[in-house]
């Protein structure tokens, strides 16, 4: 039988050169549609798919390769005499090479204003079917889905020895490719239908980088981006300066970015160390906000990550380079600010347009556990009610600070306490196994806690936190409420003249 290759690609990168190589190696080339036209214009001898099937393309091209003359030629096992006899009897030639990639469904659904029917029309049917048939018969059919593999495959074909390892690798690439393709389609449909927790969950990601190591030097690591890029995503930020991002860099910076999104419309700077905020402040400018965030904890910010929701100017940059920082991320930087920041060659500078914009409704969070995955909707909102439970009510200034502090404590590892004054954190207690320790830790980190507001991510199980707050000079407390001992805490606040508000919203973060 004649050696034949079937070629039909939407990504035409290198396809003319690939088919020239196939022709030189003695293959007849079968093609369809736009690929057929490109190869013809390049002067290559090409056989139309209808000349193979004996049946015209129909239904606006929906049906062209879905035919026994194609799939029998792909699936016949060359080592099986009965298979080969049947092909001869039916007058069907084998197809020995398949180069196929699929309709650009991803690019289609990413276009602004795309309607549902147009998206559906870009679901490929024949392509995945050919790929899967060819890959199933991997020992006899060479199947290429990725132009990056041309060089490797053709080098082995020229040597007349496409190895079994290469064939299995190409088989893997096919099923990976079609799996991601189907996941894109199902994800698009799931989002359109508003299905939050499907019976089977499929996710698709593309590798961005292989990292030097993971959380620790002995752990391997890589970063992945969602196949459909997300706007204002850290993982897709523009890298402007410094060393490559590490696993810890991404994890910690993500924490800073997610907290920053709480402060849309108000210039805010967030400093993070080991995935927890160490200084947060809002002000009338990014410059002032940075100075206040730094002053919140000038010790912990050293070696930390700074995220800003406004343009970083030269004055702010000059303040930043006074200490060692790992990362600065912002929606933009002035040219002069970049010059200043680049005087620190290892400082990672990331531009992420819209970095402070809140995530869309329906955003889900995923956490891997061995053998499974837990999924939840993102914690949205801060205070669901405003219940003043003490004899003394908070002042208007304290109310503003309560909301500010609750936004911060929501992004601290539990058990967590945040002490703040105005729009500036003063002390943060995080990740403690009991709430009183978190309270004492936060108070100890304050330069002067007197007259400050204290926010708790969950209710007080006892009145000991109120007592500790009183000792520190705290004048107002905001917490979710809901403990069977709430009255004990309320009574203590009344005894000490502290105002307390129940927010009705717990914000555990583990």
ZISULPE-V495675 format. One record per residue. N is the residue number from 0. RES is the residue in one small letter. D_LAST is the distance of its C-alpha to the last C-alpha in Angstrom with 2 decimals. Layout:
BEGIN
n->[N/N]
res->[RES/RES]
d_last->[D_LAST/D_LAST]
END
This chain:
BEGIN
n->[0/1/2/3/4/5/6/7/8/9/10/11/12/13/14/15/16/17/18/19/20/21/22/23/24/25/26/27/28/29/30/31/32/33/34/35/36/37/38/39/40/41/42/43/44/45/46/47/48/49/50/51/52/53/54/55/56/57/58/59/60/61/62/63/64/65/66/67/68/69/70/71/72/73/74/75/76/77/78/79/80/81/82/83/84/85/86/87/88/89/90/91/92/93/94/95/96/97/98/99/100/101/102/103/104/105/106/107/108/109/110/111/112/113/114/115/116/117/118/119/120/121/122/123/124/125/126/127/128/129/130/131/132/133/134/135/136/137/138/139/140/141/142/143/144/145/146/147/148/149/150/151/152/153/154/155/156/157/158/159/160/161/162/163/164/165/166/167/168/169/170/171/172/173/174/175/176/177/178/179/180/181/182/183/184/185/186/187/188/189/190/191/192/193/194/195/196/197/198/199/200/201/202/203/204/205/206/207/208/209/210/211/212/213/214/215/216/217/218/219/220/221/222/223/224/225/226/227/228/229/230/231/232/233/234/235/236/237/238/239/240/241/242/243/244/245/246/247/248/249/250/251/252/253/254/255/256/257/258/259/260/261/262/263/264/265/266/267/268/269/270/271/272/273/274/275/276/277/278/279/280/281/282/283/284/285/286/287/288/289/290/291/292/293/294/295/296/297/298/299/300/301/302/303/304/305/306/307/308/309/310/311/312/313/314/315/316/317/318/319/320/321/322/323/324/325/326/327/328/329/330/331/332/333/334/335/336/337/338/339/340/341/342/343/344/345/346/347/348/349/350/351/352/353/354/355/356/357/358/359/360/361/362/363/364/365/366/367/368/369/370/371/372/373/374/375/376/377/378/379/380/381/382/383/384/385/386/387/388/389/390/391/392/393/394/395/396/397/398/399/400/401/402/403/404/405/406/407/408/409/410/411/412/413/414/415/416/417/418/419/420/421/422/423/424/425/426/427/428/429/430/431/432/433/434/435/436/437/438/439/440/441/442/443/444/445/446/447/448/449/450/451/452/453/454/455/456/457/458/459/460/461/462/463/464/465/466/467/468/469/470/471/472/473/474/475/476/477/478/479/480/481/482/483/484/485/486/487/488/489/490/491/492/493/494/495/496/497/498/499/500/501/502/503/504/505/506/507/508/509]
res->[x/x/x/x/x/x/x/x/x/x/x/x/x/x/x/x/x/x/x/x/x/x/x/x/x/x/x/x/x/x/x/x/x/x/x/x/x/x/x/x/x/x/x/x/x/x/x/x/x/x/x/x/x/x/x/x/x/x/x/x/x/x/x/x/x/x/x/x/x/x/x/x/x/x/x/x/x/x/x/x/x/x/x/x/x/x/x/x/x/x/x/x/x/x/x/x/x/x/x/x/x/x/x/x/x/x/x/x/x/x/x/x/x/x/x/x/x/x/x/x/x/x/x/x/x/x/x/x/x/x/x/x/x/x/x/x/x/x/x/x/x/x/x/x/x/x/x/x/x/x/x/x/x/x/x/x/x/x/x/x/x/x/x/x/x/x/x/x/x/x/x/x/x/x/x/x/x/x/x/x/x/x/x/x/x/x/x/x/x/x/x/x/x/x/x/x/x/x/x/x/x/x/x/x/x/x/x/x/x/x/x/x/x/x/x/x/x/x/x/x/x/x/x/x/x/x/x/x/x/x/x/x/x/x/x/x/x/x/x/x/x/x/x/x/x/x/x/x/x/x/x/x/x/x/x/x/x/x/x/x/x/x/x/x/x/x/x/x/x/x/x/x/x/x/x/x/x/x/x/x/x/x/x/x/x/x/x/x/x/x/x/x/x/x/x/x/x/x/x/x/x/x/x/x/x/x/x/x/x/x/x/x/x/x/x/x/x/x/x/x/x/x/x/x/x/x/x/x/x/x/x/x/x/x/x/x/x/x/x/x/x/x/x/x/x/x/x/x/x/x/x/x/x/x/x/x/x/x/x/x/x/x/x/x/x/x/x/x/x/x/x/x/x/x/x/x/x/x/x/x/x/x/x/x/x/x/x/x/x/x/x/x/x/x/x/x/x/x/x/x/x/x/x/x/x/x/x/x/x/x/x/x/x/x/x/x/x/x/x/x/x/x/x/x/x/x/x/x/x/x/x/x/x/x/x/x/x/x/x/x/x/x/x/x/x/x/x/x/x/x/x/x/x/x/x/x/x/x/x/x/x/x/x/x/x/x/x/x/x/x/x/x/x/x/x/x/x/x/x/x/x/x/x/x/x/x/x/x/x/x/x/x/x/x/x/x/x/x/x/x/x/x/x/x/x/x/x/x/x/x]
d_last->[63.77/62.89/59.67/57.60/54.37/52.67/50.98/49.08/46.38/44.66/43.51/46.96/45.93/48.57/49.97/53.60/53.54/51.88/54.61/57.33/56.12/56.16/59.69/60.81/59.53/61.71/59.26/60.25/57.58/56.70/54.73/53.82/53.61/52.52/52.24/55.81/57.01/55.33/56.82/60.22/60.28/59.53/62.69/61.09/62.74/60.36/60.82/59.48/57.34/59.96/62.59/60.54/59.67/62.98/61.08/60.35/56.92/56.40/54.20/53.52/52.41/49.94/52.07/53.48/51.98/51.26/54.47/55.70/57.54/54.21/52.02/54.75/55.38/51.74/51.13/54.45/54.03/56.70/57.19/57.99/61.74/61.37/58.78/61.07/64.11/62.46/61.61/65.24/66.53/64.35/65.19/61.55/60.69/57.56/54.89/53.70/51.33/48.85/47.28/45.17/42.17/41.11/41.59/39.21/36.94/34.05/36.38/37.85/34.74/33.61/36.85/36.93/38.59/38.67/39.64/38.61/41.99/42.18/38.78/40.05/43.26/41.32/39.94/41.87/43.48/46.19/44.24/41.44/44.13/46.25/43.37/42.28/45.90/46.52/43.37/44.21/47.57/46.11/48.79/51.48/49.87/48.29/45.61/44.08/41.36/40.29/42.92/41.24/42.64/46.27/47.20/45.97/47.57/50.86/51.30/51.18/53.38/55.98/56.03/56.42/53.52/50.24/48.35/46.50/43.32/43.74/44.54/41.42/39.36/40.97/40.31/36.59/36.63/38.26/35.87/32.86/34.58/35.47/32.04/30.46/33.36/32.88/29.13/30.07/32.47/30.25/27.39/30.02/31.38/28.03/27.27/30.82/30.54/27.18/25.78/21.99/21.33/24.35/25.55/25.36/22.99/24.42/22.95/25.04/24.32/26.77/26.46/26.54/26.70/26.71/25.10/26.57/23.62/19.90/17.30/20.22/23.95/24.47/22.09/23.62/21.89/22.83/21.69/22.43/23.16/23.38/27.04/27.67/26.66/24.45/25.83/24.11/21.85/20.93/21.87/25.35/25.96/29.38/29.54/32.04/31.98/30.64/29.39/27.49/23.73/21.72/18.53/16.70/18.70/17.55/13.83/14.16/16.74/14.81/12.31/15.58/17.21/14.70/14.94/18.67/19.09/18.68/22.00/24.50/28.05/27.48/27.79/24.47/23.19/19.66/19.34/16.26/16.00/13.62/11.25/11.31/14.23/17.12/19.76/20.13/23.48/25.61/29.40/32.55/32.27/29.88/31.94/31.43/27.72/27.31/29.40/27.39/23.99/25.57/27.03/23.72/22.89/25.65/24.47/20.90/21.95/24.27/23.21/20.54/20.22/21.91/21.67/24.39/25.23/28.97/31.62/31.60/35.16/37.12/36.70/32.90/33.11/35.42/32.94/30.15/32.34/33.12/30.00/28.23/25.54/23.95/23.72/25.05/24.33/26.25/28.19/31.40/33.28/36.90/39.21/39.81/36.12/35.71/38.71/37.13/33.75/35.57/37.25/34.04/34.42/31.03/29.08/27.27/28.23/26.82/28.40/26.33/28.37/26.47/23.32/22.70/23.50/20.94/19.86/22.18/21.73/20.36/17.97/15.60/12.33/12.39/10.40/12.86/13.24/16.62/19.24/17.32/14.99/12.70/13.46/12.80/14.60/13.14/12.32/15.83/17.72/17.04/19.48/20.98/23.64/25.34/26.38/28.15/28.23/30.19/33.86/33.17/31.78/29.93/32.13/31.86/30.56/27.87/26.85/26.41/24.34/22.16/21.36/20.83/18.48/16.38/16.11/14.76/12.36/10.81/9.75/8.70/5.67/6.00/8.68/10.39/14.09/16.22/19.98/22.20/25.87/27.26/25.20/23.96/21.06/22.58/19.85/16.04/14.17/10.58/8.27/10.89/11.37/13.53/14.18/17.65/16.70/14.50/17.57/20.01/18.26/18.28/21.90/23.02/22.03/24.18/27.73/28.90/26.58/29.66/29.76/26.14/23.63/20.39/17.39/14.59/11.44/12.47/15.86/17.74/18.46/21.54/23.75/23.08/20.81/23.78/26.11/24.18/24.09/27.81/28.58/27.00/29.05/26.46/28.44/25.97/22.59/20.45/17.86/17.16/19.43/19.70/19.96/23.14/23.89/23.68/27.42/27.12/25.00/27.36/30.38/29.21/28.62/32.13/33.52/32.19/32.93/29.37/28.57/25.43/24.11/21.93/20.09/19.31/15.96/12.60/9.80/6.44/3.78/0.00]
END
